[in-house]
């Protein structure tokens, strides 16, 4: 269910919609976050770059997911990376004051918003655990376990970025795990056996 479906007709008038083309920037690193964004169409990534120029993807978000919600009430409400459209997007924005008004008046919206926040915290803990694993094999197997035993990827580069691995290392690891019959690949889906 889309959290926007929980808004009343009057509350929906508080939303501001923006369209973005693929590869366009929604927000830049260090820009102040003053509103939450809810993805209506498309997908985005939040990424930064290391001093060596390597892309570090913090998160990839899709339809019905929210961004900015963890920064909005933070003591340091600044984006830690660039927010970039991975494809053409439509985003619904809700500024801080309007969000507070809705959270005070709409209990069902409040409960779903808190669930989203809690789920994000769980995902963040999972990401931290993933990054604490040393080997590529451990990371890939853990990642598949966390995704119900399978994951469909667009490109090996995207998956390597999610796992914080070099593309070549991930490719070798996938080949090795297929050979050992630990995983199988069907098109662009990896399946834990």
For each residue, the residues with C-beta under 8 A, 3 or more apart:
1: 5 6 64 112
2: 5 38 64
3: 6 38 64 66 109 112 113 116
4: 7 12 15 38 40 92
5: 1 2
6: 1 3 106 108 109 112
7: 4 11 12 15 102 106 109
8: 11 12 106
9: 12 13
10: 13
11: 7 8 14 102 105 106 109
12: 4 7 8 9 15
13: 9 10
14: 11 94 95 98 101 102
15: 4 7 12 92 93 94
16: 35 92 93 94 95
17: 40 90 91 92 93
18: 26 90 91 93
19: 88 89 90 91
20: 24 26 42 85 88 89 90 91
21: 24 85 88
22: 85 86 87 88
23: 84 85 86
24: 20 21 84 85
25: 28 82 83 84 85
26: 18 20 37 44 83 84 85 89 91
27: 31 33 79 82 83
28: 25 31 79 82 83
29: 48 79 80 81 82
30: 78 79
31: 27 28 78 79
32: 77 78
33: 27 68 71 72 74 77 78 79
34: 72 77 95 96
35: 16 68 72 93 94 95 96 99
36: 66 67 68 69 72 93 94 99
37: 26 66 67 68 83 91 92 93
38: 2 3 4 64 65 66 91 92 93 94
39: 42 43 44 61 62 63 64 65 66 67 89 90 91
40: 4 17 63 89 90 91 92
41: 63 88 89 90
42: 20 39 63 85 86 87 88 89 90
43: 39 60 61 62 63 85 86 87 89
44: 26 39 60 61 67 83 84 85 86 89
45: 57 59 60 61 83 84 86
46: 57 58 59 60 61 67 79 80 81 82 83 84
47: 55 56 57 58 81 82 84 161
48: 29 55 56 58 80 81 82
49: 53 54 55 56
50: 53 54 56
51:
52:
53: 49 50
54: 49 50
55: 47 48 49 161
56: 47 48 49 50 81 161 164
57: 45 46 47 60 158 161 162
58: 46 47 48 80 81
59: 45 46 67
60: 43 44 45 46 57 86 158 162
61: 39 43 44 45 46 65 66 67
62: 39 43 65
63: 39 40 41 42 43
64: 1 2 3 38 39
65: 38 39 61 62
66: 3 36 37 38 39 61 69 116
67: 36 37 39 44 46 59 61 83
68: 33 35 36 37 71 72
69: 36 66 72 113 116 117 120
70: 74 117 120
71: 33 68 74 76 77 78 79
72: 33 34 35 36 68 69 77 96 99
73: 77 96
74: 33 70 71 77
75:
76: 71
77: 32 33 34 71 72 73 74
78: 30 31 32 33 71
79: 27 28 29 30 31 33 46 71 82 83
80: 29 46 48 58
81: 29 46 47 48 56 58
82: 25 27 28 29 46 47 48 79
83: 25 26 27 28 37 44 45 46 67 79
84: 23 24 25 26 44 45 46 47
85: 20 21 22 23 24 25 26 42 43 44 88 89
86: 22 23 42 43 44 45 60 89
87: 22 42 43
88: 19 20 21 22 41 42 85
89: 19 20 26 39 40 41 42 43 44 85 86
90: 17 18 19 20 39 40 41 42
91: 17 18 19 20 26 37 38 39 40
92: 4 15 16 17 37 38 40
93: 15 16 17 18 35 36 37 38
94: 14 15 16 35 36 38 98 99 102
95: 14 16 34 35 98 99
96: 34 35 72 73 99 100
97: 100 101
98: 14 94 95 101 102
99: 35 36 72 94 95 96 102 103
100: 96 97 103 104
101: 14 97 98 104 105
102: 7 11 14 94 98 99 105 106 109 110
103: 99 100 106 109 110 113
104: 100 101
105: 11 101 102
106: 6 7 8 11 102 103 109 110
107: 110 111
108: 6 111 112
109: 3 6 7 11 102 103 106 112 113
110: 102 103 106 107 113 114
111: 107 108 114 115
112: 1 3 6 108 109 115 116
113: 3 69 103 109 110 116 117
114: 110 111 117 118
115: 111 112 118 119
116: 3 66 69 112 113 119 120
117: 69 70 113 114 120 121
118: 114 115 121 122
119: 115 116 122 123
120: 69 70 116 117 123 124
121: 117 118 124 125
122: 118 119 125 126
123: 119 120 126 127
124: 120 121 127 128
125: 121 122 128 129
126: 122 123 129 130 146
127: 123 124 130 131
128: 124 125 131 132
129: 125 126 132 133 142
130: 126 127 133 139 142 143 146 163 164
131: 127 128 164
132: 128 129
133: 129 130 138 139 142
134: 138
135: 138 139
136: 139 140 163 165 169 170 172 173
137: 140 141 173 176 177
138: 133 134 135 141 142
139: 130 133 135 136 142 143 163 164 165
140: 136 137 143 144 163 170 173 174 177 183 190
141: 137 138 144 145 177 182 183 192
142: 129 130 133 138 139 145 146
143: 130 139 140 146 147 151 162 163
144: 140 141 147 149 150 151 183 190 191 192
145: 141 142 149 192
146: 126 130 142 143
147: 143 144 150 151
148:
149: 144 145 191 192
150: 144 147 189 190 191 192
151: 143 144 147 159 189 190
152: 188 189
153: 156 158 159 188 189 190
154: 158 188
155: 158 159
156: 153 159 160 167 170 171 174
157: 160 161 167
158: 57 60 153 154 155 161 162
159: 151 153 155 156 162 163 170
160: 156 157 163 165 166 167 169 170
161: 47 55 56 57 157 158 164
162: 57 60 143 158 159
163: 130 136 139 140 143 159 160 170
164: 56 130 131 139 161
165: 136 139 160 169 170 173
166: 160 169 170
167: 156 157 160 170 171
168: 171 172
169: 136 160 165 166 172 173
170: 136 140 156 159 160 163 165 166 167 173 174
171: 156 167 168 174 175
172: 136 168 169 175 176
173: 136 137 140 165 169 170 176 177
174: 140 156 170 171 177 178 183 185 190
175: 171 172 178 179
176: 137 172 173 179 180
177: 137 140 141 173 174 180 182 183
178: 174 175 181 182 183 184 185
179: 175 176
180: 176 177
181: 178 184 193
182: 141 177 178 192 193
183: 140 141 144 174 177 178 190 191 192 193
184: 178 181 190 191 193
185: 174 178 188 189 190 191
186: 189 191
187:
188: 152 153 154 185
189: 150 151 152 153 185 186
190: 140 144 150 151 153 174 183 184 185
191: 144 149 150 183 184 185 186
192: 141 144 145 149 150 182 183
193: 181 182 183 184
